[in-house]
Amino acid sequence: MPKIPKLLTKSDMATRWGLARNAIKNREDRHDDFPPVIQRVDNGRTPLYLESDVIKYEQKHGLARND
């Protein structure tokens, strides 16, 4: 069986970085290098992001993990 990569939501990122969800949306709107959406669930309402992309982004921007 293939291994499924770990996926994160914006809420996961907010918890991970100790930020409010609206701060995550602001980062998405303002940073061209914000992790790309790789899938949407919940009838298209919830974007999912690869954890590996999130790790690259947080390292580049010096975001501390709180999880």
PyMOL commands that set and color helices and strands:
alter all, ss='L'
color gray80, all
select helices_A, chain A and resi 10-17+21-30+51-61
alter helices_A, ss='H'
color red, helices_A
select strands_A, chain A and resi 7-8+39-41+46-50
alter strands_A, ss='S'
color yellow, strands_A
deselect
rebuild
show_as cartoon
